[in-house]
Amino acid sequence: MGYLHRWNYKNKEPFHNELLNDVREIIKDYSNVLENVFVSPEFIKFNGVTGKGCETFILHHENYYNSVKTGTFFVKEYDIVVTSILLTLRYHYPSTEINCDGLMTCSVNKETLGVNTYWENGIKYVRDKFGYEFDRELSSDEYAQEIILLKPRVVEFIDETD
């Protein structure tokens, strides 16, 4: 079963190089399951190769709200790319909102704040690859459904030379 991943990107500026470099690394790691890949400061686009994806992922810097369905069968490779890129986007642009069936408490563990396996895989990937950590918080979405929010944990750098 695939998921409908939704996001609301609130920054109208073109994507900065740090995000684009991370996205290129993710795409490189999963190049065997992706096709029609395009990465630029204006938009990021790709799909899974036949049988490995569903809808085309398009992230445009001027299109605030968007979504992508990742498929209806075993498409874990496509899901990890989508979730990893969305987590990286959220890390670099914390005002970005992410919502997905796999983050709602009807399909996850409300007590432990564990999320769907596809999201757990994405969280592990960006932590291992880039060192990005996310705190989890129980919240409600616009439909009053409980959801797990993934908030970037940014460590402040303290310059001790001053």
DSSP file (Angstrom, degrees, kcal/mol; ACC not computed):
  #  RESIDUE AA STRUCTURE BP1 BP2  ACC     N-H-->O    O-->H-N    N-H-->O    O-->H-N    TCO  KAPPA ALPHA  PHI   PSI    X-CA   Y-CA   Z-CA
    1    1 A M              0   0    0      0, 0.0    71,-0.3     0, 0.0    74,-0.2   0.000 360.0 360.0 360.0 133.8    0.0    0.0    0.0
    2    2 A G        -     0   0    0     69,-1.1     2,-0.3    72,-0.1    70,-0.1  -0.412 360.0-128.3 -96.0 177.6    1.3    3.4   -0.9
    3    3 A Y        -     0   0    0     -2,-0.1    67,-2.3    65,-0.1     2,-0.8  -0.882  11.6-121.0-129.1 157.6    0.7    6.7    0.9
    4    4 A L  E     -A   69   0A   0     -2,-0.3    97,-0.9    65,-0.2     2,-0.5  -0.893  31.7-163.6 -97.0 110.2   -0.5   10.2    0.0
    5    5 A H  E     -AB  68 100A   0     63,-2.8    63,-2.2    -2,-0.8     2,-0.3  -0.836   9.1-172.8 -96.0 129.2    2.3   12.5    1.1
    6    6 A R  E     +AB  67  99A   0     93,-3.5    93,-2.8    -2,-0.5     2,-0.3  -0.921   5.8 177.5-124.0 148.4    1.3   16.2    1.4
    7    7 A W  E     -AB  66  98A   0     59,-2.5    59,-2.3    -2,-0.3     2,-0.4  -0.992  23.0-152.1-148.1 156.6    3.4   19.3    2.1
    8    8 A N  E     -AB  65  97A   0     89,-2.3    89,-2.1    -2,-0.3     2,-0.6  -0.906  15.3-165.0-130.0 100.6    3.0   23.0    2.4
    9    9 A Y        -     0   0    0     55,-3.4    87,-0.1    -2,-0.4    -2,-0.0  -0.790   5.0-174.6 -90.2 118.3    6.3   24.8    1.5
   10   10 A K        +     0   0    0     -2,-0.6     2,-0.6    83,-0.2    -1,-0.1   0.368  52.8  91.0-101.8   4.3    6.0   28.4    2.7
   11   11 A N        -     0   0    0      1,-0.1    -2,-0.0    53,-0.1     4,-0.0  -0.891  52.5-166.4-105.1 124.0    9.1   29.9    1.3
   12   12 A K        +     0   0    0     -2,-0.6    -1,-0.1    50,-0.1     3,-0.1   0.552  57.7 101.4 -87.4  -7.0    8.8   31.5   -2.1
   13   13 A E  S    S-     0   0    0      1,-0.1     3,-0.1    49,-0.0    -2,-0.1  -0.387  86.2 -92.1 -73.6 153.0   12.5   31.9   -2.7
   14   14 A P        -     0   0    0      0, 0.0    28,-0.2     0, 0.0    -1,-0.1  -0.269  57.0 -85.7 -58.0 154.4   14.4   29.4   -4.9
   15   15 A F        -     0   0    0     26,-2.8     2,-0.1    25,-0.2    28,-0.1  -0.360  46.4-121.8 -65.3 140.4   15.9   26.4   -3.1
   16   16 A H     >  -     0   0    0     -3,-0.1     4,-2.1     1,-0.1     3,-0.5  -0.397  23.6-105.9 -83.0 164.0   19.3   27.0   -1.6
   17   17 A N  H  > S+     0   0    0      1,-0.2     4,-3.0     2,-0.2     5,-0.2   0.799 114.3  62.0 -61.4 -33.3   22.4   24.9   -2.4
   18   18 A E  H  > S+     0   0    0      2,-0.2     4,-1.8     1,-0.2    -1,-0.2   0.929 109.2  42.0 -60.7 -44.8   22.5   23.0    0.9
   19   19 A L  H  > S+     0   0    0     -3,-0.5     4,-2.8     2,-0.2    -2,-0.2   0.945 114.9  50.5 -65.2 -47.1   19.0   21.5    0.2
   20   20 A L  H  X S+     0   0    0     -4,-2.1     4,-2.5     1,-0.2    -2,-0.2   0.883 109.2  51.2 -61.1 -39.4   19.9   20.9   -3.5
   21   21 A N  H  X S+     0   0    0     -4,-3.0     4,-1.8     2,-0.2    -1,-0.2   0.913 111.5  47.7 -63.9 -42.1   23.1   19.1   -2.6
   22   22 A D  H  X S+     0   0    0     -4,-1.8     4,-2.4    -5,-0.2    -2,-0.2   0.923 111.3  50.7 -62.9 -44.4   21.3   16.9   -0.1
   23   23 A V  H  X S+     0   0    0     -4,-2.8     4,-2.8     1,-0.2     5,-0.2   0.914 108.6  51.9 -60.8 -42.9   18.6   16.1   -2.6
   24   24 A R  H  X S+     0   0    0     -4,-2.5     4,-2.4     1,-0.2    -1,-0.2   0.882 108.9  51.0 -61.5 -37.7   21.2   15.2   -5.2
   25   25 A E  H  X S+     0   0    0     -4,-1.8     4,-2.3     2,-0.2    -2,-0.2   0.923 111.1  47.6 -64.9 -44.2   22.8   12.8   -2.7
   26   26 A I  H  X S+     0   0    0     -4,-2.4     4,-1.3     1,-0.2    -2,-0.2   0.943 113.5  47.7 -60.8 -47.8   19.5   11.1   -1.9
   27   27 A I  H  < S+     0   0    0     -4,-2.8     3,-0.2     1,-0.2    -2,-0.2   0.885 110.4  52.5 -62.8 -39.3   18.8   10.8   -5.6
   28   28 A K  H >< S+     0   0    0     -4,-2.4     3,-1.2     1,-0.2    -1,-0.2   0.918 107.7  51.7 -61.8 -43.2   22.3    9.4   -6.3
   29   29 A D  H 3< S+     0   0    0     -4,-2.3    -1,-0.2     1,-0.3    -2,-0.2   0.774 121.9  32.1 -65.1 -25.9   21.8    6.7   -3.5
   30   30 A Y  T >< S+     0   0    0     -4,-1.3     3,-2.0    -3,-0.2     4,-0.4   0.044  78.2 123.2-119.5  24.9   18.5    5.6   -5.1
   31   31 A S  G X   +     0   0    0     -3,-1.2     3,-0.8     1,-0.3    -1,-0.1   0.765  66.4  67.6 -60.3 -25.3   19.2    6.3   -8.8
   32   32 A N  G 3  S+     0   0    0      1,-0.2    -1,-0.3    -4,-0.2    -2,-0.1   0.649 107.3  38.1 -70.9 -13.5   18.4    2.6   -9.6
   33   33 A V  G <  S+     0   0    0     -3,-2.0    16,-2.2    44,-0.1     2,-0.3   0.348 106.4  79.6-116.1   5.0   14.7    3.2   -8.8
   34   34 A L  E <   +C   48   0B   0     -3,-0.8     2,-0.3    -4,-0.4    14,-0.2  -0.826  47.3 173.8-117.1 153.1   14.2    6.7  -10.2
   35   35 A E  E     +C   47   0B   0     12,-2.8    12,-2.1    -2,-0.3    -3,-0.0  -0.947  60.7  34.5-145.5 167.4   13.7    8.1  -13.6
   36   36 A N  E    S+     0   0B   0     -2,-0.3     2,-0.4     1,-0.2    -1,-0.1   0.910  76.9 177.5  53.1  48.1   12.9   11.5  -15.2
   37   37 A V  E     +     0   0B   0      9,-0.1     2,-0.3    -3,-0.1     9,-0.2  -0.669  12.2 168.8 -88.1 133.3   15.0   13.3  -12.5
   38   38 A F  E     -C   45   0B   0      7,-2.7     7,-2.8    -2,-0.4     2,-0.4  -0.963   7.0-178.3-144.2 127.0   15.4   17.1  -12.6
   39   39 A V  E     +C   44   0B   0     -2,-0.3     5,-0.2     5,-0.2    -2,-0.0  -0.988  19.3 139.4-129.8 122.8   16.9   19.1   -9.8
   40   40 A S        -     0   0    0      3,-1.9   -25,-0.2    -2,-0.4    -2,-0.1  -0.928  65.1 -94.9-149.1 170.7   17.2   22.9   -9.9
   41   41 A P  S    S+     0   0    0      0, 0.0   -26,-2.8     0, 0.0     3,-0.1   0.737 124.2  48.3 -62.8 -20.5   16.8   25.9   -7.6
   42   42 A E  S    S-     0   0    0      1,-0.3    19,-2.8   -28,-0.2     2,-0.3   0.852 123.5  -6.7 -89.5 -38.6   13.2   26.3   -9.0
   43   43 A F  E     - D   0  60B   0     17,-0.2    -3,-1.9    18,-0.1     2,-0.4  -0.999  46.9-143.4-158.9 160.5   12.0   22.7   -8.7
   44   44 A I  E     +CD  39  59B   0     15,-2.3    15,-2.9    -2,-0.3     2,-0.4  -0.989  29.2 172.7-123.8 129.9   12.7   19.1   -8.0
   45   45 A K  E     +CD  38  58B   0     -7,-2.8    -7,-2.7    -2,-0.4     2,-0.3  -0.999   9.0 134.0-144.0 140.6   11.0   16.4  -10.0
   46   46 A F  E     - D   0  57B   0     11,-1.8    11,-2.6    -2,-0.4     2,-0.3  -0.966  24.2-156.6-169.1 167.2   11.3   12.6  -10.3
   47   47 A N  E     -C   35   0B   0    -12,-2.1   -12,-2.8    -2,-0.3     2,-0.2  -0.939  32.6 -96.5-142.8 166.9    9.3    9.4  -10.5
   48   48 A G  E     -C   34   0B   0     -2,-0.3     5,-0.3   -14,-0.2   -14,-0.3  -0.576  45.5-101.2 -81.5 149.4   10.0    5.8   -9.8
   49   49 A V    >   -     0   0    0    -16,-2.2     3,-3.3    -2,-0.2     4,-0.4  -0.225  69.7 -55.6 -60.2 163.0   11.0    3.5  -12.6
   50   50 A T  T 3  S+     0   0    0      1,-0.3    -1,-0.2     2,-0.2     4,-0.1  -0.134 132.7  10.6 -47.1 125.7    8.2    1.3  -13.9
   51   51 A G  T 3  S+     0   0    0     -3,-0.2    -1,-0.3     2,-0.2    -2,-0.1   0.364 117.2  77.5  85.3  -4.5    6.8   -0.7  -10.9
   52   52 A K  S <  S+     0   0    0     -3,-3.3    26,-0.3   -19,-0.1     2,-0.2   0.331  97.4  22.6-117.8   5.3    8.7    1.4   -8.4
   53   53 A G        -     0   0    0     -4,-0.4    19,-0.2    -5,-0.3    -2,-0.2  -0.715  50.8-161.3-147.6-162.6    6.7    4.6   -8.2
   54   54 A C        +     0   0    0      1,-0.6     2,-0.2    -2,-0.2    16,-0.2  -0.044  69.8  22.5-152.2 -95.1    3.3    6.0   -8.8
   55   55 A E  S    S-     0   0    0     14,-2.3    -1,-0.6     1,-0.1     2,-0.3  -0.551  86.4-100.5 -84.4 153.4    2.7    9.7   -9.2
   56   56 A T        -     0   0    0     -2,-0.2     2,-0.5    -9,-0.1    -9,-0.2  -0.559  32.2-129.4 -72.5 131.7    5.5   12.1  -10.2
   57   57 A F  E     +D   46   0B   0    -11,-2.6   -11,-1.8    -2,-0.3     2,-0.4  -0.730  32.2 176.8 -81.2 123.0    7.1   14.0   -7.3
   58   58 A I  E     -D   45   0B   0     -2,-0.5     2,-0.6   -13,-0.2   -13,-0.2  -0.971  11.4-179.5-133.4 118.7    7.2   17.7   -8.0
   59   59 A L  E     -D   44   0B   0    -15,-2.9   -15,-2.3    -2,-0.4     2,-0.4  -0.952  10.5-177.2-117.5 108.9    8.4   20.2   -5.5
   60   60 A H  E >   -D   43   0B   0     -2,-0.6     3,-1.1     3,-0.3   -17,-0.2  -0.884  29.7-135.0-110.7 138.2    8.3   23.7   -6.9
   61   61 A H  T 3  S+     0   0    0    -19,-2.8   -18,-0.1    -2,-0.4    -1,-0.1   0.685 106.4  42.1 -68.1 -16.9    9.5   26.7   -4.9
   62   62 A E  T 3  S+     0   0    0    -20,-0.3     2,-0.9     1,-0.1    -1,-0.3   0.434  95.1  84.4-106.6  -0.3    6.4   28.8   -5.8
   63   63 A N    <   -     0   0    0     -3,-1.1    -3,-0.3     1,-0.2   -54,-0.3  -0.837  59.6-172.7-104.3  97.8    3.8   26.1   -5.4
   64   64 A Y        +     0   0    0     -2,-0.9   -55,-3.4   -56,-0.1     2,-0.5   0.928  65.6  38.4 -59.2 -53.6    3.1   26.1   -1.7
   65   65 A Y  E    S+A    8   0A   0    -57,-0.3     2,-0.3   -55,-0.1   -57,-0.2  -0.844  70.3 142.4-108.2 133.4    0.9   23.1   -1.3
   66   66 A N  E     -A    7   0A   0    -59,-2.3   -59,-2.5    -2,-0.5     2,-0.3  -0.953  22.1-163.3-155.3 173.6    1.4   19.8   -3.1
   67   67 A S  E     -A    6   0A   0     -2,-0.3     2,-0.3   -61,-0.2   -61,-0.2  -0.976   4.7-158.4-156.1 165.3    1.2   16.1   -2.7
   68   68 A V  E     -A    5   0A   0    -63,-2.2   -63,-2.8    -2,-0.3     2,-0.5  -0.973  14.3-141.0-149.8 136.7    2.3   12.8   -4.3
   69   69 A K  E     -A    4   0A   0     -2,-0.3   -14,-2.3   -65,-0.2   -65,-0.2  -0.859  11.6-157.0 -96.0 132.9    0.9    9.3   -4.0
   70   70 A T        -     0   0    0    -67,-2.3     2,-0.2    -2,-0.5     8,-0.1   0.482  47.7 -85.1 -95.0  -2.1    3.7    6.7   -3.8
   71   71 A G        -     0   0    0    -68,-0.2   -69,-1.1     1,-0.1    -1,-0.3  -0.682  23.5-101.6 130.5 178.5    1.8    3.7   -5.1
   72   72 A T  S    S+     0   0    0    -71,-0.3     2,-0.1   -19,-0.2    -1,-0.1   0.403  94.2  43.6-122.4  -1.1   -0.4    0.8   -4.1
   73   73 A F  S    S-     0   0    0    -72,-0.2     2,-1.3   -22,-0.0   -21,-0.0  -0.238 113.8 -38.9-121.9-149.0    2.0   -2.1   -3.9
   74   74 A F  S    S+     0   0    0      1,-0.1     3,-0.2    -2,-0.1   -72,-0.1  -0.661  70.8 144.1 -84.5  93.5    5.5   -2.7   -2.5
   75   75 A V    >>  +     0   0    0     -2,-1.3     4,-2.3   -74,-0.2     3,-0.6  -0.213   9.2 140.7-123.8  40.6    7.2    0.6   -3.3
   76   76 A K  H 3> S+     0   0    0      1,-0.3     4,-2.2     2,-0.2     5,-0.2   0.807  70.1  58.3 -60.0 -29.9    9.4    1.1   -0.3
   77   77 A E  H 3> S+     0   0    0      2,-0.2     4,-1.4     1,-0.2    -1,-0.3   0.912 109.4  43.8 -66.2 -40.0   12.3    2.4   -2.4
   78   78 A Y  H <> S+     0   0    0     -3,-0.6     4,-2.5   -26,-0.3    -2,-0.2   0.901 112.6  53.1 -70.4 -40.6   10.1    5.2   -3.8
   79   79 A D  H  X S+     0   0    0     -4,-2.3     4,-3.1     1,-0.2     5,-0.3   0.892 106.3  52.1 -61.6 -40.3    8.7    6.0   -0.4
   80   80 A I  H  X S+     0   0    0     -4,-2.2     4,-2.1    -5,-0.2    -1,-0.2   0.870 110.5  48.7 -68.0 -33.5   12.1    6.3    1.2
   81   81 A V  H  X S+     0   0    0     -4,-1.4     4,-2.4     2,-0.2     5,-0.2   0.951 115.0  44.7 -66.7 -48.3   13.2    8.8   -1.5
   82   82 A V  H  X S+     0   0    0     -4,-2.5     4,-2.5     1,-0.2    -2,-0.2   0.943 117.1  43.8 -61.7 -49.8   10.0   10.9   -1.0
   83   83 A T  H  X S+     0   0    0     -4,-3.1     4,-2.6     1,-0.2     5,-0.2   0.897 113.7  51.4 -65.8 -38.8   10.1   10.8    2.8
   84   84 A S  H  X S+     0   0    0     -4,-2.1     4,-2.2    -5,-0.3    -1,-0.2   0.907 112.1  46.0 -64.7 -41.4   13.8   11.6    2.9
   85   85 A I  H  X S+     0   0    0     -4,-2.4     4,-2.6     2,-0.2    -2,-0.2   0.907 113.5  49.0 -69.0 -40.5   13.5   14.5    0.5
   86   86 A L  H  X S+     0   0    0     -4,-2.5     4,-2.5    -5,-0.2    -2,-0.2   0.903 112.3  48.4 -65.6 -39.2   10.5   15.9    2.5
   87   87 A L  H  X S+     0   0    0     -4,-2.6     4,-2.3     2,-0.2    -2,-0.2   0.902 112.0  49.2 -65.3 -40.0   12.4   15.5    5.8
   88   88 A T  H  X S+     0   0    0     -4,-2.2     4,-2.4     2,-0.2     5,-0.2   0.903 111.0  50.3 -65.6 -40.7   15.4   17.2    4.3
   89   89 A L  H  X S+     0   0    0     -4,-2.6     4,-2.8     1,-0.2     7,-0.2   0.931 111.8  48.1 -60.0 -46.1   13.1   20.0    3.0
   90   90 A R  H  < S+     0   0    0     -4,-2.5    -2,-0.2     1,-0.2    -1,-0.2   0.870 110.7  51.9 -63.4 -36.9   11.6   20.3    6.5
   91   91 A Y  H  < S+     0   0    0     -4,-2.3    -1,-0.2     1,-0.2    -2,-0.2   0.927 117.1  37.2 -66.0 -44.9   15.1   20.4    8.1
   92   92 A H  H  < S+     0   0    0     -4,-2.4    -2,-0.2     1,-0.3    -1,-0.2   0.807 131.0  31.1 -77.5 -30.0   16.3   23.2    5.8
   93   93 A Y  S >< S-     0   0    0     -4,-2.8     3,-2.5    -5,-0.2    -1,-0.3  -0.741  71.2-176.3-128.5  81.4   13.0   25.1    5.8
   94   94 A P  T 3  S+     0   0    0      0, 0.0    -1,-0.1     0, 0.0    -4,-0.1   0.664  77.4  68.0 -58.9 -18.3   11.4   24.4    9.2
   95   95 A S  T 3  S+     0   0    0      2,-0.1     2,-0.2     0, 0.0    -5,-0.1   0.623  75.6 108.6 -76.9 -10.3    8.2   26.3    8.3
   96   96 A T    <   -     0   0    0     -3,-2.5     2,-0.4    -7,-0.2   -87,-0.2  -0.475  64.5-143.5 -65.6 131.7    7.4   23.6    5.8
   97   97 A E  E     -B    8   0A   0    -89,-2.1   -89,-2.3    -2,-0.2     2,-0.4  -0.831  13.6-165.1 -99.4 136.7    4.4   21.5    6.9
   98   98 A I  E     +B    7   0A   0     -2,-0.4     2,-0.3   -91,-0.2   -91,-0.2  -0.974  10.9 171.9-122.4 135.5    4.4   17.7    6.2
   99   99 A N  E     +B    6   0A   0    -93,-2.8   -93,-3.5    -2,-0.4     2,-0.3  -0.992   4.8 158.1-141.0 146.3    1.4   15.5    6.5
  100  100 A C  E >>  -B    5   0A   0     -2,-0.3     3,-1.9   -95,-0.2     4,-0.6  -0.978  52.1-112.5-163.6 152.1    0.8   11.9    5.4
  101  101 A D  G >4 S+     0   0    0    -97,-0.9     3,-1.0    -2,-0.3     6,-0.2   0.864 117.4  61.2 -54.4 -35.9   -1.4    9.0    6.2
  102  102 A G  G 34 S+     0   0    0      1,-0.2    14,-2.5   -98,-0.1    -1,-0.3   0.503 102.5  50.6 -73.7  -4.5    1.7    7.3    7.7
  103  103 A L  G <4 S+     0   0    0     -3,-1.9    45,-2.7    12,-0.2    -1,-0.2   0.493  86.0 103.1-107.1  -8.1    2.0   10.1   10.3
  104  104 A M  B X< S-E  147   0C   0     -3,-1.0     3,-2.2    -4,-0.6     4,-0.4  -0.523  77.8-126.0 -78.4 143.5   -1.5   10.0   11.5
  105  105 A T  T 3  S+     0   0    0     41,-2.0     5,-0.3     1,-0.3     3,-0.3   0.640 104.3  74.2 -67.4 -12.5   -2.1    8.2   14.8
  106  106 A C  T 3  S+     0   0    0     40,-0.4    -1,-0.3     1,-0.2    -4,-0.1   0.733 112.1  27.8 -69.9 -18.1   -4.7    6.0   13.3
  107  107 A S  S <  S+     0   0    0     -3,-2.2     2,-0.2    -6,-0.2    -1,-0.2   0.268 121.7  54.2-124.3  10.6   -1.8    4.1   11.6
  108  108 A V  S    S-     0   0    0     -4,-0.4     2,-0.9    -3,-0.3     7,-0.2  -0.768  94.1 -83.1-134.0 180.0    1.0    4.8   14.1
  109  109 A N  B  >> -G  114   0D   0      5,-1.4     4,-1.6    -2,-0.2     5,-0.9  -0.781  33.2-170.4 -93.7 106.2    1.8    4.3   17.8
  110  110 A K  T  45S+     0   0    0     -2,-0.9    -1,-0.2    -5,-0.3    28,-0.1   0.832  83.7  51.2 -64.2 -35.6    0.3    7.2   19.7
  111  111 A E  T  45S+     0   0    0      1,-0.2    -1,-0.2     2,-0.1    -2,-0.1   0.912 121.4  29.8 -72.1 -42.7    2.0    6.3   23.0
  112  112 A T  T  45S-     0   0    0      2,-0.1    -2,-0.2     3,-0.0    -1,-0.2   0.554 101.0-127.4 -93.8  -8.0    5.6    5.9   21.6
  113  113 A L  T  <5 +     0   0    0     -4,-1.6     2,-0.2     1,-0.2    -3,-0.2   0.748  52.7 159.7  62.5  25.8    5.1    8.5   18.8
  114  114 A G  B   < -G  109   0D   0     -5,-0.9    -5,-1.4    -9,-0.0    -1,-0.2  -0.570  25.1-152.2 -75.0 142.1    6.4    5.9   16.4
  115  115 A V        -     0   0    0     -2,-0.2   -12,-0.2     1,-0.2     5,-0.1  -0.558  33.4 -59.6-110.4 175.9    5.4    6.6   12.8
  116  116 A N    >>  -     0   0    0    -14,-2.5     4,-2.6    -2,-0.2     3,-0.6  -0.124  53.2-109.7 -53.7 150.0    4.8    4.4    9.7
  117  117 A T  H 3> S+     0   0    0      1,-0.3     4,-2.7     2,-0.2     5,-0.2   0.846 117.6  56.5 -52.5 -40.4    7.7    2.2    8.6
  118  118 A Y  H 3> S+     0   0    0      1,-0.2     4,-1.8     2,-0.2    -1,-0.3   0.905 111.1  43.5 -62.4 -40.0    8.3    4.3    5.5
  119  119 A W  H <> S+     0   0    0     -3,-0.6     4,-2.9     2,-0.2    -2,-0.2   0.900 111.4  53.4 -71.1 -40.4    8.7    7.4    7.6
  120  120 A E  H  X S+     0   0    0     -4,-2.6     4,-2.5     1,-0.2    -2,-0.2   0.908 109.1  50.5 -59.3 -40.7   10.9    5.6   10.1
  121  121 A N  H  X S+     0   0    0     -4,-2.7     4,-2.4    -5,-0.2    -1,-0.2   0.906 111.7  47.1 -63.5 -41.6   13.1    4.5    7.2
  122  122 A G  H  X S+     0   0    0     -4,-1.8     4,-2.5     2,-0.2     5,-0.3   0.902 111.5  50.8 -65.4 -41.6   13.3    8.1    5.9
  123  123 A I  H  X S+     0   0    0     -4,-2.9     4,-1.8     1,-0.2    -2,-0.2   0.922 112.8  46.2 -61.5 -45.0   14.1    9.4    9.4
  124  124 A K  H  X S+     0   0    0     -4,-2.5     4,-2.8    -5,-0.2     5,-0.3   0.914 111.4  52.7 -64.3 -42.8   16.9    6.8    9.8
  125  125 A Y  H  X S+     0   0    0     -4,-2.4     4,-3.0     1,-0.2     5,-0.3   0.950 112.0  42.9 -60.3 -51.3   18.3    7.5    6.3
  126  126 A V  H  X>S+     0   0    0     -4,-2.5     4,-1.9     1,-0.2     6,-1.7   0.813 115.1  51.4 -69.5 -27.6   18.6   11.4    6.9
  127  127 A R  H  X5S+     0   0    0     -4,-1.8     4,-1.2     4,-0.3    -1,-0.2   0.946 116.9  38.7 -69.5 -47.6   20.0   10.8   10.4
  128  128 A D  H  <5S+     0   0    0     -4,-2.8    -2,-0.2    -5,-0.2    -3,-0.2   0.880 124.2  40.0 -69.7 -38.2   22.6    8.4    9.1
  129  129 A K  H  <5S+     0   0    0     -4,-3.0    -3,-0.2    -5,-0.3    -2,-0.2   0.914 137.2   8.5 -79.3 -45.2   23.4   10.3    5.9
  130  130 A F  H  <5S-     0   0    0     -4,-1.9    -3,-0.2    -5,-0.3    -2,-0.2   0.523  93.7-114.7-118.2 -10.0   23.3   13.9    7.0
  131  131 A G     << +     0   0    0     -4,-1.2     2,-0.4    -5,-0.7    -4,-0.3   0.663  59.1 157.0  80.6  16.3   23.1   13.8   10.9
  132  132 A Y        -     0   0    0     -6,-1.7     2,-0.3    -9,-0.1    -1,-0.3  -0.640  21.8-166.1 -81.7 127.5   19.6   15.4   10.8
  133  133 A E  E     -F  153   0C   0     20,-0.6    20,-3.0    -2,-0.4     2,-0.4  -0.841   3.9-159.2-112.6 150.0   17.5   14.7   13.9
  134  134 A F  E     -F  152   0C   0     -2,-0.3     2,-0.3    18,-0.3    16,-0.0  -0.996   8.3-145.6-132.3 132.0   13.8   15.2   14.4
  135  135 A D  E     -F  151   0C   0     16,-3.1    16,-3.0    -2,-0.4     2,-0.4  -0.644  21.7-133.9 -86.6 153.2   11.8   15.5   17.6
  136  136 A R  E     -F  150   0C   0     -2,-0.3     2,-0.4    14,-0.2    14,-0.2  -0.897  23.1-179.9-114.2 139.4    8.3   14.1   17.6
  137  137 A E  E     -F  149   0C   0     12,-1.9    12,-3.5    -2,-0.4     2,-0.4  -1.000  27.5-125.7-140.3 135.3    5.2   15.8   18.9
  138  138 A L  E     +F  148   0C   0     -2,-0.4     2,-0.2    10,-0.2    10,-0.2  -0.675  48.7 145.3 -79.1 130.0    1.6   14.7   19.0
  139  139 A S  E     -F  147   0C   0      8,-2.7     8,-2.4    -2,-0.4     2,-0.4  -0.758  43.7-104.5-146.5-170.6   -0.7   17.3   17.4
  140  140 A S  E     -F  146   0C   0      6,-0.3     6,-0.2    -2,-0.2     2,-0.1  -0.976  25.0-139.1-128.0 144.0   -3.9   17.6   15.3
  141  141 A D    >   -     0   0    0      4,-2.5     3,-2.1    -2,-0.4     6,-0.0  -0.223  45.1 -80.0 -89.7-173.2   -4.2   18.3   11.6
  142  142 A E  T 3  S+     0   0    0      1,-0.3    -1,-0.1     2,-0.1    -2,-0.0   0.642 132.2  52.8 -64.9 -13.7   -6.8   20.6    9.9
  143  143 A Y  T 3  S-     0   0    0      2,-0.2    -1,-0.3     3,-0.0     3,-0.1   0.211 119.1-108.9-104.2  13.4   -9.4   17.8   10.1
  144  144 A A  S <  S+     0   0    0     -3,-2.1     2,-0.4     1,-0.3    -2,-0.1   0.699  73.0 142.3  65.4  22.2   -8.8   17.4   13.9
  145  145 A Q        -     0   0    0      1,-0.0    -4,-2.5   -40,-0.0    -1,-0.3  -0.764  58.0-110.2 -89.7 138.6   -7.1   14.0   13.3
  146  146 A E  E     + F   0 140C   0     -2,-0.4   -41,-2.0    -6,-0.2   -40,-0.4  -0.448  44.8 175.9 -69.7 141.4   -4.2   13.3   15.6
  147  147 A I  E     -EF 104 139C   0     -8,-2.4    -8,-2.7   -43,-0.3     2,-0.6  -0.977  33.4-117.9-144.8 152.0   -0.9   13.3   13.8
  148  148 A I  E     - F   0 138C   0    -45,-2.7     2,-0.4    -2,-0.3   -10,-0.2  -0.855  29.3-150.8 -93.2 119.9    2.8   13.0   14.7
  149  149 A L  E     - F   0 137C   0    -12,-3.5   -12,-1.9    -2,-0.6     2,-0.7  -0.751   2.0-148.7 -88.9 137.2    4.7   16.2   13.9
  150  150 A L  E     - F   0 136C   0     -2,-0.4   -14,-0.2   -14,-0.2   -52,-0.1  -0.926  17.8-170.7-107.1 111.4    8.4   15.8   13.0
  151  151 A K  E     - F   0 135C   0    -16,-3.0   -16,-3.1    -2,-0.7   -60,-0.1  -0.883  26.0-113.9-108.3 129.1   10.3   18.9   14.1
  152  152 A P  E     - F   0 134C   0      0, 0.0     2,-0.9     0, 0.0   -18,-0.3  -0.339  20.4-143.6 -60.4 134.2   13.9   19.5   13.1
  153  153 A R  E     - F   0 133C   0    -20,-3.0     2,-0.6    -2,-0.0   -20,-0.6  -0.869  21.7-171.2-100.0 103.5   16.3   19.4   16.0
  154  154 A V        -     0   0    0     -2,-0.9     2,-0.5   -22,-0.1   -22,-0.0  -0.856  14.3-143.2-101.9 121.8   18.8   22.0   15.1
  155  155 A V        -     0   0    0     -2,-0.6     2,-0.3     1,-0.0    -2,-0.0  -0.714  19.4-128.5 -84.8 126.1   21.9   22.2   17.3
  156  156 A E        -     0   0    0     -2,-0.5     2,-0.5     1,-0.1    -1,-0.0  -0.560  16.7-132.6 -76.4 134.6   23.1   25.7   17.9
  157  157 A F        -     0   0    0     -2,-0.3     2,-0.6     2,-0.0    -1,-0.1  -0.761  17.0-158.2 -87.7 126.9   26.7   26.3   17.2
  158  158 A I        -     0   0    0     -2,-0.5     2,-0.9     2,-0.0    -2,-0.0  -0.929   8.6-145.4-109.7 120.3   28.5   28.2   19.9
  159  159 A D    >   -     0   0    0     -2,-0.6     3,-0.8     1,-0.1    -2,-0.0  -0.748  15.3-175.7 -85.7 107.3   31.7   30.0   18.9
  160  160 A E  T 3   +     0   0    0     -2,-0.9    -1,-0.1     1,-0.2    -2,-0.0   0.380  68.8  81.7 -86.7   4.8   33.9   29.8   21.9
  161  161 A T  T 3         0   0    0      1,-0.2    -1,-0.2     0, 0.0    -2,-0.0   0.610 360.0 360.0 -84.1 -10.6   36.6   31.9   20.3
  162  162 A D    <         0   0    0     -3,-0.8    -1,-0.2     0, 0.0    -2,-0.1   0.487 360.0 360.0 -75.3 360.0   34.8   35.2   21.2
